[in-house]
């Protein structure tokens, strides 16, 4: 599992920026805690969420995006691979 810290949140925000998405924190009526404006590549997350909830929301969104990891910088690419490894490890543990 990645650390649920502000530093990890910043890394995720940079990763989304490299994918062409704008991440904004605003208040609103979000049933799922976030809203995506896909035609404009904007992700809006409930501003009242704590750091760990913000990270979990961004991870959920990231799993739904279809992109080539090669578009990411080396640093973001390594972070993305760590995310994938941890996501795969959790699924393996759940199957056992």
Secondary structure, 3 states (H helix, E strand, C coil): CCCCCHHHHHHHHHHHHHCCCEEEEECCCCCCCEEEEHHHCEEEEECCCCHHHHHHHHHHHHHHCCCCHHHCCHHHHHHHHHHHHHHHHHHHHHHC
